[in-house]
């Protein structure tokens, strides 16, 4: 997954920062914001979107389902509506397994 966790945790992230995290265009993030009710970034006085860590977690889940699992937007909406908790738990499990796999690869590379 191309999600790049930021090195410094902030309260709010700009749409550009979020797009960089997921290696997508800002228009992609704006589109998902319109399509998914769970994405509700705050806006500053200028109207710039400010995403919280919760927003980023929702985007991570949507990204996983759309880009990695190949689901349609309609399918993702239905899945989140029907069993959001199970979907989140499954995604978190997959995410943990990916991190463990990467750690094992790193250990193997250090040994070699």
LOTORSE-675862 format. One record per residue (C-alpha): chain; residue in one letter; y, z, x. Coordinates in nm, 2 decimals, padded with zeros to 4 digits, always signed. Example, Ala and Ser with C-alpha at 12.3 -4.5 7.8 and 13.67 -1.06 7.14 Angstrom:
% LOTORSE-675862
node cadena A residuo A v -00.45 w +00.78 u +01.23 $
node cadena A residuo S v -00.11 w +00.71 u +01.37 $
END
This chain:
% LOTORSE-675862
node cadena A residuo X v +00.00 w +00.00 u +00.00 $
node cadena A residuo X v +00.33 w -00.09 u +00.15 $
node cadena A residuo X v +00.50 w +00.22 u +00.02 $
node cadena A residuo X v +00.69 w +00.37 u +00.32 $
node cadena A residuo X v +00.76 w +00.74 u +00.26 $
node cadena A residuo X v +01.11 w +00.82 u +00.37 $
node cadena A residuo X v +01.13 w +01.04 u +00.68 $
node cadena A residuo X v +01.41 w +01.26 u +00.53 $
node cadena A residuo X v +01.37 w +01.39 u +00.18 $
node cadena A residuo X v +01.68 w +01.34 u -00.03 $
node cadena A residuo X v +01.77 w +01.43 u -00.38 $
node cadena A residuo X v +01.88 w +01.08 u -00.47 $
node cadena A residuo X v +01.79 w +00.74 u -00.33 $
node cadena A residuo X v +01.98 w +00.41 u -00.39 $
node cadena A residuo X v +01.81 w +00.11 u -00.54 $
node cadena A residuo X v +01.82 w -00.06 u -00.20 $
node cadena A residuo X v +01.64 w +00.23 u -00.04 $
node cadena A residuo X v +01.38 w +00.23 u -00.31 $
node cadena A residuo X v +01.33 w -00.14 u -00.28 $
node cadena A residuo X v +01.28 w -00.10 u +00.09 $
node cadena A residuo X v +01.02 w +00.17 u +00.04 $
node cadena A residuo X v +00.81 w -00.07 u -00.17 $
node cadena A residuo X v +00.91 w -00.39 u +00.02 $
node cadena A residuo X v +01.03 w -00.56 u -00.30 $
node cadena A residuo X v +01.37 w -00.70 u -00.41 $
node cadena A residuo X v +01.62 w -00.47 u -00.59 $
node cadena A residuo X v +01.59 w -00.71 u -00.89 $
node cadena A residuo X v +01.22 w -00.61 u -00.91 $
node cadena A residuo X v +01.32 w -00.24 u -00.94 $
node cadena A residuo X v +01.58 w -00.32 u -01.20 $
node cadena A residuo X v +01.33 w -00.53 u -01.40 $
node cadena A residuo X v +01.07 w -00.24 u -01.40 $
node cadena A residuo X v +01.35 w -00.01 u -01.51 $
node cadena A residuo X v +01.40 w -00.22 u -01.82 $
node cadena A residuo X v +01.03 w -00.26 u -01.88 $
node cadena A residuo X v +00.92 w +00.10 u -01.84 $
node cadena A residuo X v +01.07 w +00.39 u -02.03 $
node cadena A residuo X v +00.96 w +00.64 u -01.76 $
node cadena A residuo X v +01.21 w +00.50 u -01.52 $
node cadena A residuo X v +01.55 w +00.65 u -01.60 $
node cadena A residuo X v +01.76 w +00.66 u -01.28 $
node cadena A residuo X v +02.09 w +00.84 u -01.30 $
node cadena A residuo X v +02.41 w +00.64 u -01.25 $
node cadena A residuo X v +02.71 w +00.74 u -01.05 $
node cadena A residuo X v +03.07 w +00.67 u -01.16 $
node cadena A residuo X v +03.05 w +00.32 u -01.01 $
node cadena A residuo X v +02.73 w +00.25 u -01.21 $
node cadena A residuo X v +02.50 w +00.25 u -00.90 $
node cadena A residuo X v +02.15 w +00.36 u -00.98 $
node cadena A residuo X v +02.04 w +00.69 u -00.82 $
node cadena A residuo X v +01.66 w +00.75 u -00.81 $
node cadena A residuo X v +01.50 w +01.09 u -00.79 $
node cadena A residuo X v +01.16 w +01.16 u -00.63 $
node cadena A residuo X v +01.01 w +01.16 u -00.98 $
node cadena A residuo X v +01.14 w +00.81 u -01.03 $
node cadena A residuo X v +00.99 w +00.70 u -00.70 $
node cadena A residuo X v +00.65 w +00.86 u -00.80 $
node cadena A residuo X v +00.66 w +00.65 u -01.13 $
node cadena A residuo X v +00.75 w +00.34 u -00.93 $
node cadena A residuo X v +00.46 w +00.41 u -00.69 $
node cadena A residuo X v +00.22 w +00.43 u -00.99 $
node cadena A residuo X v +00.36 w +00.11 u -01.15 $
node cadena A residuo X v +00.35 w -00.07 u -00.81 $
node cadena A residuo X v -00.02 w +00.04 u -00.76 $
node cadena A residuo X v -00.12 w -00.08 u -01.11 $
node cadena A residuo X v +00.07 w -00.41 u -01.10 $
node cadena A residuo X v +00.06 w -00.52 u -00.73 $
node cadena A residuo X v -00.26 w -00.36 u -00.60 $
node cadena A residuo X v -00.48 w -00.35 u -00.91 $
node cadena A residuo X v -00.34 w -00.68 u -01.06 $
node cadena A residuo X v -00.27 w -00.55 u -01.40 $
node cadena A residuo X v -00.02 w -00.72 u -01.64 $
node cadena A residuo X v +00.29 w -00.53 u -01.74 $
node cadena A residuo X v +00.16 w -00.51 u -02.09 $
node cadena A residuo X v -00.17 w -00.36 u -01.96 $
node cadena A residuo X v +00.02 w -00.11 u -01.74 $
node cadena A residuo X v +00.23 w +00.00 u -02.04 $
node cadena A residuo X v -00.08 w +00.05 u -02.25 $
node cadena A residuo X v -00.26 w +00.24 u -01.98 $
node cadena A residuo X v +00.03 w +00.47 u -01.92 $
node cadena A residuo X v +00.06 w +00.52 u -02.30 $
node cadena A residuo X v -00.31 w +00.58 u -02.36 $
node cadena A residuo X v -00.41 w +00.80 u -02.06 $
node cadena A residuo X v -00.12 w +00.85 u -01.82 $
node cadena A residuo X v -00.26 w +01.18 u -01.68 $
node cadena A residuo X v -00.60 w +01.02 u -01.59 $
node cadena A residuo X v -00.41 w +00.72 u -01.43 $
node cadena A residuo X v -00.20 w +00.95 u -01.22 $
node cadena A residuo X v -00.49 w +01.16 u -01.11 $
node cadena A residuo X v -00.69 w +00.85 u -01.01 $
node cadena A residuo X v -00.39 w +00.71 u -00.82 $
node cadena A residuo X v -00.34 w +01.04 u -00.64 $
node cadena A residuo X v -00.71 w +01.04 u -00.54 $
node cadena A residuo X v -00.69 w +00.68 u -00.41 $
node cadena A residuo X v -00.38 w +00.77 u -00.22 $
node cadena A residuo X v -00.54 w +01.07 u -00.06 $
node cadena A residuo X v -00.85 w +00.86 u +00.04 $
node cadena A residuo X v -00.62 w +00.60 u +00.20 $
node cadena A residuo X v -00.45 w +00.87 u +00.40 $
node cadena A residuo X v -00.78 w +01.02 u +00.51 $
node cadena A residuo X v -00.90 w +00.67 u +00.61 $
node cadena A residuo X v -00.59 w +00.61 u +00.81 $
node cadena A residuo X v -00.64 w +00.95 u +00.99 $
node cadena A residuo X v -01.00 w +00.85 u +01.07 $
node cadena A residuo X v -00.88 w +00.52 u +01.21 $
node cadena A residuo X v -00.62 w +00.69 u +01.42 $
node cadena A residuo X v -00.88 w +00.93 u +01.56 $
node cadena A residuo X v -01.12 w +00.64 u +01.63 $
node cadena A residuo X v -00.84 w +00.46 u +01.82 $
node cadena A residuo X v -00.76 w +00.77 u +02.02 $
node cadena A residuo X v -01.13 w +00.80 u +02.12 $
node cadena A residuo X v -01.15 w +00.43 u +02.22 $
END
